[in-house]
Amino acid sequence: MFKRAEERLARALKEAGLPAPACNPDGKKAGSFIVAVDGKPLLSLTGLKRPFKPLRETDLDDLAARLVRAAQ
């Protein structure tokens, strides 16, 4: 789940000509999904337990669009 979300965000940003965001920039933390750009956390989901409902409910396409708009 985490890897797919990371790949999906990276692919959307690459298509817009932007660098991929850093996902979990401080290293792997069990149950955490943190997206950072230029060292600034933009999405922080921590304490996730299976089935990772908050991550599944996050609209990754909308998040990618917001990242693209913020970079322009």
Backbone as XML, in Angstrom:
<?xml version="1.0"?>
<chain id="A" units="angstrom">
  <residue number="1" name="MET">
    <atom name="N" x="0.823" y="-1.195" z="0.000"/>
    <atom name="CA" x="0.000" y="0.000" z="0.000"/>
    <atom name="C" x="0.863" y="1.253" z="0.000"/>
  </residue>
  <residue number="2" name="PHE">
    <atom name="N" x="1.849" y="1.309" z="0.867"/>
    <atom name="CA" x="2.691" y="2.494" z="0.980"/>
    <atom name="C" x="3.515" y="2.707" z="-0.285"/>
  </residue>
  <residue number="3" name="LYS">
    <atom name="N" x="4.091" y="1.635" z="-0.809"/>
    <atom name="CA" x="4.927" y="1.729" z="-2.002"/>
    <atom name="C" x="4.105" y="2.169" z="-3.212"/>
  </residue>
  <residue number="4" name="ARG">
    <atom name="N" x="2.892" y="1.627" z="-3.332"/>
    <atom name="CA" x="2.025" y="2.021" z="-4.452"/>
    <atom name="C" x="1.655" y="3.495" z="-4.364"/>
  </residue>
  <residue number="5" name="ALA">
    <atom name="N" x="1.365" y="3.978" z="-3.167"/>
    <atom name="CA" x="1.017" y="5.385" z="-2.986"/>
    <atom name="C" x="2.210" y="6.272" z="-3.344"/>
  </residue>
  <residue number="6" name="GLU">
    <atom name="N" x="3.385" y="5.864" z="-2.908"/>
    <atom name="CA" x="4.594" y="6.626" z="-3.217"/>
    <atom name="C" x="4.858" y="6.661" z="-4.720"/>
  </residue>
  <residue number="7" name="GLU">
    <atom name="N" x="4.725" y="5.524" z="-5.386"/>
    <atom name="CA" x="4.941" y="5.457" z="-6.833"/>
    <atom name="C" x="3.914" y="6.282" z="-7.588"/>
  </residue>
  <residue number="8" name="ARG">
    <atom name="N" x="2.694" y="6.266" z="-7.121"/>
    <atom name="CA" x="1.623" y="7.027" z="-7.788"/>
    <atom name="C" x="1.887" y="8.526" z="-7.709"/>
  </residue>
  <residue number="9" name="LEU">
    <atom name="N" x="2.313" y="9.013" z="-6.542"/>
    <atom name="CA" x="2.645" y="10.422" z="-6.396"/>
    <atom name="C" x="3.854" y="10.790" z="-7.253"/>
  </residue>
  <residue number="10" name="ALA">
    <atom name="N" x="4.876" y="9.959" z="-7.219"/>
    <atom name="CA" x="6.087" y="10.233" z="-7.987"/>
    <atom name="C" x="5.781" y="10.293" z="-9.477"/>
  </residue>
  <residue number="11" name="ARG">
    <atom name="N" x="4.948" y="9.375" z="-9.968"/>
    <atom name="CA" x="4.593" y="9.345" z="-11.389"/>
    <atom name="C" x="3.833" y="10.616" z="-11.787"/>
  </residue>
  <residue number="12" name="ALA">
    <atom name="N" x="2.899" y="11.045" z="-10.966"/>
    <atom name="CA" x="2.112" y="12.244" z="-11.280"/>
    <atom name="C" x="2.998" y="13.486" z="-11.299"/>
  </residue>
  <residue number="13" name="LEU">
    <atom name="N" x="3.939" y="13.579" z="-10.378"/>
    <atom name="CA" x="4.815" y="14.741" z="-10.349"/>
    <atom name="C" x="5.835" y="14.705" z="-11.489"/>
  </residue>
  <residue number="14" name="LYS">
    <atom name="N" x="6.294" y="13.517" z="-11.849"/>
    <atom name="CA" x="7.238" y="13.394" z="-12.960"/>
    <atom name="C" x="6.585" y="13.846" z="-14.253"/>
  </residue>
  <residue number="15" name="GLU">
    <atom name="N" x="5.308" y="13.506" z="-14.440"/>
    <atom name="CA" x="4.580" y="13.931" z="-15.639"/>
    <atom name="C" x="4.468" y="15.449" z="-15.704"/>
  </residue>
  <residue number="16" name="ALA">
    <atom name="N" x="4.449" y="16.112" z="-14.547"/>
    <atom name="CA" x="4.367" y="17.567" z="-14.500"/>
    <atom name="C" x="5.754" y="18.209" z="-14.555"/>
  </residue>
  <residue number="17" name="GLY">
    <atom name="N" x="6.803" y="17.376" z="-14.652"/>
    <atom name="CA" x="8.157" y="17.913" z="-14.735"/>
    <atom name="C" x="8.746" y="18.305" z="-13.397"/>
  </residue>
  <residue number="18" name="LEU">
    <atom name="N" x="8.218" y="17.763" z="-12.319"/>
    <atom name="CA" x="8.705" y="18.086" z="-10.977"/>
    <atom name="C" x="9.445" y="16.887" z="-10.391"/>
  </residue>
  <residue number="19" name="PRO">
    <atom name="N" x="10.355" y="17.147" z="-9.456"/>
    <atom name="CA" x="11.036" y="16.015" z="-8.819"/>
    <atom name="C" x="10.075" y="15.246" z="-7.921"/>
  </residue>
  <residue number="20" name="ALA">
    <atom name="N" x="10.371" y="13.991" z="-7.734"/>
    <atom name="CA" x="9.533" y="13.145" z="-6.876"/>
    <atom name="C" x="9.625" y="13.621" z="-5.437"/>
  </residue>
  <residue number="21" name="PRO">
    <atom name="N" x="8.529" y="13.538" z="-4.703"/>
    <atom name="CA" x="8.568" y="13.934" z="-3.298"/>
    <atom name="C" x="9.311" y="12.881" z="-2.482"/>
  </residue>
  <residue number="22" name="ALA">
    <atom name="N" x="9.778" y="13.292" z="-1.320"/>
    <atom name="CA" x="10.412" y="12.345" z="-0.399"/>
    <atom name="C" x="9.321" y="11.739" z="0.464"/>
  </residue>
  <residue number="23" name="CYS">
    <atom name="N" x="9.179" y="10.445" z="0.398"/>
    <atom name="CA" x="8.195" y="9.757" z="1.228"/>
    <atom name="C" x="8.935" y="9.099" z="2.378"/>
  </residue>
  <residue number="24" name="ASN">
    <atom name="N" x="8.480" y="9.366" z="3.584"/>
    <atom name="CA" x="9.141" y="8.919" z="4.809"/>
    <atom name="C" x="10.615" y="9.331" z="4.781"/>
  </residue>
  <residue number="25" name="PRO">
    <atom name="N" x="10.878" y="10.649" z="4.721"/>
    <atom name="CA" x="12.252" y="11.133" z="4.565"/>
    <atom name="C" x="13.176" y="10.779" z="5.731"/>
  </residue>
  <residue number="26" name="ASP">
    <atom name="N" x="12.647" y="10.543" z="6.902"/>
    <atom name="CA" x="13.481" y="10.204" z="8.055"/>
    <atom name="C" x="13.716" y="8.713" z="8.173"/>
  </residue>
  <residue number="27" name="GLY">
    <atom name="N" x="13.367" y="7.974" z="7.165"/>
    <atom name="CA" x="13.527" y="6.530" z="7.202"/>
    <atom name="C" x="12.197" y="5.845" z="7.408"/>
  </residue>
  <residue number="28" name="LYS">
    <atom name="N" x="12.216" y="4.558" z="7.299"/>
    <atom name="CA" x="10.981" y="3.788" z="7.451"/>
    <atom name="C" x="10.532" y="3.785" z="8.900"/>
  </residue>
  <residue number="29" name="LYS">
    <atom name="N" x="9.302" y="4.148" z="9.092"/>
    <atom name="CA" x="8.675" y="4.079" z="10.405"/>
    <atom name="C" x="7.409" y="3.258" z="10.239"/>
  </residue>
  <residue number="30" name="ALA">
    <atom name="N" x="7.260" y="2.258" z="11.040"/>
    <atom name="CA" x="6.092" y="1.385" z="10.936"/>
    <atom name="C" x="4.812" y="2.191" z="11.104"/>
  </residue>
  <residue number="31" name="GLY">
    <atom name="N" x="3.905" y="2.055" z="10.160"/>
    <atom name="CA" x="2.611" y="2.718" z="10.245"/>
    <atom name="C" x="2.641" y="4.200" z="9.955"/>
  </residue>
  <residue number="32" name="SER">
    <atom name="N" x="3.653" y="4.675" z="9.241"/>
    <atom name="CA" x="3.749" y="6.099" z="8.921"/>
    <atom name="C" x="3.885" y="6.301" z="7.420"/>
  </residue>
  <residue number="33" name="PHE">
    <atom name="N" x="3.222" y="7.338" z="6.922"/>
    <atom name="CA" x="3.359" y="7.747" z="5.537"/>
    <atom name="C" x="3.474" y="9.254" z="5.546"/>
  </residue>
  <residue number="34" name="ILE">
    <atom name="N" x="4.669" y="9.748" z="5.316"/>
    <atom name="CA" x="4.949" y="11.181" z="5.362"/>
    <atom name="C" x="5.475" y="11.591" z="3.994"/>
  </residue>
  <residue number="35" name="VAL">
    <atom name="N" x="4.887" y="12.637" z="3.425"/>
    <atom name="CA" x="5.316" y="13.158" z="2.137"/>
    <atom name="C" x="5.910" y="14.534" z="2.386"/>
  </residue>
  <residue number="36" name="ALA">
    <atom name="N" x="7.153" y="14.719" z="1.929"/>
    <atom name="CA" x="7.833" y="15.993" z="2.118"/>
    <atom name="C" x="8.419" y="16.467" z="0.797"/>
  </residue>
  <residue number="37" name="VAL">
    <atom name="N" x="8.378" y="17.778" z="0.589"/>
    <atom name="CA" x="9.002" y="18.400" z="-0.566"/>
    <atom name="C" x="9.889" y="19.507" z="-0.033"/>
  </residue>
  <residue number="38" name="ASP">
    <atom name="N" x="11.137" y="19.489" z="-0.428"/>
    <atom name="CA" x="12.127" y="20.448" z="0.061"/>
    <atom name="C" x="12.213" y="20.445" z="1.578"/>
  </residue>
  <residue number="39" name="GLY">
    <atom name="N" x="12.059" y="19.275" z="2.170"/>
    <atom name="CA" x="12.175" y="19.139" z="3.623"/>
    <atom name="C" x="10.949" y="19.564" z="4.404"/>
  </residue>
  <residue number="40" name="LYS">
    <atom name="N" x="9.912" y="20.049" z="3.726"/>
    <atom name="CA" x="8.687" y="20.480" z="4.390"/>
    <atom name="C" x="7.638" y="19.383" z="4.282"/>
  </residue>
  <residue number="41" name="PRO">
    <atom name="N" x="7.163" y="18.860" z="5.408"/>
    <atom name="CA" x="6.134" y="17.816" z="5.330"/>
    <atom name="C" x="4.810" y="18.390" z="4.832"/>
  </residue>
  <residue number="42" name="LEU">
    <atom name="N" x="4.246" y="17.760" z="3.820"/>
    <atom name="CA" x="2.970" y="18.194" z="3.255"/>
    <atom name="C" x="1.828" y="17.278" z="3.651"/>
  </residue>
  <residue number="43" name="LEU">
    <atom name="N" x="2.147" y="16.037" z="3.924"/>
    <atom name="CA" x="1.151" y="15.066" z="4.364"/>
    <atom name="C" x="1.822" y="14.193" z="5.406"/>
  </residue>
  <residue number="44" name="SER">
    <atom name="N" x="1.184" y="14.053" z="6.541"/>
    <atom name="CA" x="1.750" y="13.238" z="7.605"/>
    <atom name="C" x="0.657" y="12.346" z="8.184"/>
  </residue>
  <residue number="45" name="LEU">
    <atom name="N" x="0.732" y="11.079" z="7.838"/>
    <atom name="CA" x="-0.189" y="10.089" z="8.383"/>
    <atom name="C" x="0.646" y="9.162" z="9.260"/>
  </residue>
  <residue number="46" name="THR">
    <atom name="N" x="0.432" y="9.215" z="10.549"/>
    <atom name="CA" x="1.211" y="8.392" z="11.468"/>
    <atom name="C" x="0.285" y="7.525" z="12.298"/>
  </residue>
  <residue number="47" name="GLY">
    <atom name="N" x="0.844" y="6.500" z="12.878"/>
    <atom name="CA" x="0.061" y="5.594" z="13.711"/>
    <atom name="C" x="-0.932" y="4.766" z="12.928"/>
  </residue>
  <residue number="48" name="LEU">
    <atom name="N" x="-0.629" y="4.526" z="11.649"/>
    <atom name="CA" x="-1.544" y="3.754" z="10.807"/>
    <atom name="C" x="-1.492" y="2.278" z="11.173"/>
  </residue>
  <residue number="49" name="LYS">
    <atom name="N" x="-2.643" y="1.683" z="11.226"/>
    <atom name="CA" x="-2.751" y="0.248" z="11.461"/>
    <atom name="C" x="-3.555" y="-0.346" z="10.323"/>
  </residue>
  <residue number="50" name="ARG">
    <atom name="N" x="-3.306" y="-1.606" z="10.056"/>
    <atom name="CA" x="-4.037" y="-2.278" z="8.991"/>
    <atom name="C" x="-5.524" y="-2.115" z="9.201"/>
  </residue>
  <residue number="51" name="PRO">
    <atom name="N" x="-6.261" y="-1.836" z="8.199"/>
    <atom name="CA" x="-6.007" y="-1.819" z="6.761"/>
    <atom name="C" x="-5.613" y="-0.446" z="6.223"/>
  </residue>
  <residue number="52" name="PHE">
    <atom name="N" x="-4.996" y="0.402" z="7.023"/>
    <atom name="CA" x="-4.471" y="1.701" z="6.597"/>
    <atom name="C" x="-5.561" y="2.589" z="5.997"/>
  </residue>
  <residue number="53" name="LYS">
    <atom name="N" x="-6.691" y="2.643" z="6.660"/>
    <atom name="CA" x="-7.860" y="3.369" z="6.152"/>
    <atom name="C" x="-7.563" y="4.839" z="5.830"/>
  </residue>
  <residue number="54" name="PRO">
    <atom name="N" x="-6.862" y="5.597" z="6.695"/>
    <atom name="CA" x="-6.594" y="6.999" z="6.332"/>
    <atom name="C" x="-5.795" y="7.149" z="5.031"/>
  </residue>
  <residue number="55" name="LEU">
    <atom name="N" x="-4.858" y="6.245" z="4.798"/>
    <atom name="CA" x="-4.085" y="6.310" z="3.552"/>
    <atom name="C" x="-4.958" y="5.933" z="2.365"/>
  </residue>
  <residue number="56" name="ARG">
    <atom name="N" x="-5.787" y="4.933" z="2.524"/>
    <atom name="CA" x="-6.680" y="4.527" z="1.437"/>
    <atom name="C" x="-7.684" y="5.635" z="1.110"/>
  </residue>
  <residue number="57" name="GLU">
    <atom name="N" x="-8.092" y="6.407" z="2.093"/>
    <atom name="CA" x="-9.073" y="7.468" z="1.884"/>
    <atom name="C" x="-8.449" y="8.752" z="1.350"/>
  </residue>
  <residue number="58" name="THR">
    <atom name="N" x="-7.130" y="8.848" z="1.360"/>
    <atom name="CA" x="-6.456" y="10.037" z="0.854"/>
    <atom name="C" x="-6.523" y="10.039" z="-0.668"/>
  </residue>
  <residue number="59" name="ASP">
    <atom name="N" x="-6.985" y="11.150" z="-1.225"/>
    <atom name="CA" x="-7.075" y="11.291" z="-2.680"/>
    <atom name="C" x="-5.689" y="11.674" z="-3.193"/>
  </residue>
  <residue number="60" name="LEU">
    <atom name="N" x="-4.931" y="10.686" z="-3.654"/>
    <atom name="CA" x="-3.562" y="10.924" z="-4.083"/>
    <atom name="C" x="-3.496" y="11.791" z="-5.340"/>
  </residue>
  <residue number="61" name="ASP">
    <atom name="N" x="-4.498" y="11.700" z="-6.208"/>
    <atom name="CA" x="-4.522" y="12.547" z="-7.398"/>
    <atom name="C" x="-4.692" y="14.009" z="-7.001"/>
  </residue>
  <residue number="62" name="ASP">
    <atom name="N" x="-5.556" y="14.268" z="-6.030"/>
    <atom name="CA" x="-5.748" y="15.629" z="-5.539"/>
    <atom name="C" x="-4.474" y="16.137" z="-4.859"/>
  </residue>
  <residue number="63" name="LEU">
    <atom name="N" x="-3.838" y="15.285" z="-4.084"/>
    <atom name="CA" x="-2.592" y="15.663" z="-3.423"/>
    <atom name="C" x="-1.525" y="16.007" z="-4.453"/>
  </residue>
  <residue number="64" name="ALA">
    <atom name="N" x="-1.401" y="15.198" z="-5.498"/>
    <atom name="CA" x="-0.434" y="15.474" z="-6.551"/>
    <atom name="C" x="-0.747" y="16.795" z="-7.253"/>
  </residue>
  <residue number="65" name="ALA">
    <atom name="N" x="-2.009" y="17.058" z="-7.508"/>
    <atom name="CA" x="-2.405" y="18.320" z="-8.147"/>
    <atom name="C" x="-2.059" y="19.509" z="-7.263"/>
  </residue>
  <residue number="66" name="ARG">
    <atom name="N" x="-2.270" y="19.372" z="-5.954"/>
    <atom name="CA" x="-1.921" y="20.452" z="-5.030"/>
    <atom name="C" x="-0.415" y="20.673" z="-4.999"/>
  </residue>
  <residue number="67" name="LEU">
    <atom name="N" x="0.364" y="19.610" z="-5.079"/>
    <atom name="CA" x="1.827" y="19.742" z="-5.099"/>
    <atom name="C" x="2.287" y="20.453" z="-6.367"/>
  </residue>
  <residue number="68" name="VAL">
    <atom name="N" x="1.649" y="20.131" z="-7.489"/>
    <atom name="CA" x="2.005" y="20.779" z="-8.755"/>
    <atom name="C" x="1.679" y="22.267" z="-8.693"/>
  </residue>
  <residue number="69" name="ARG">
    <atom name="N" x="0.485" y="22.606" z="-8.183"/>
    <atom name="CA" x="0.094" y="24.017" z="-8.063"/>
    <atom name="C" x="1.032" y="24.767" z="-7.128"/>
  </residue>
  <residue number="70" name="ALA">
    <atom name="N" x="1.441" y="24.141" z="-6.041"/>
    <atom name="CA" x="2.319" y="24.793" z="-5.070"/>
    <atom name="C" x="3.706" y="25.045" z="-5.660"/>
  </residue>
  <residue number="71" name="ALA">
    <atom name="N" x="4.132" y="24.195" z="-6.586"/>
    <atom name="CA" x="5.461" y="24.329" z="-7.159"/>
    <atom name="C" x="5.507" y="25.394" z="-8.256"/>
  </residue>
  <residue number="72" name="GLN">
    <atom name="N" x="4.360" y="25.800" z="-8.752"/>
    <atom name="CA" x="4.341" y="26.776" z="-9.855"/>
    <atom name="C" x="4.419" y="28.190" z="-9.350"/>
  </residue>
</chain>
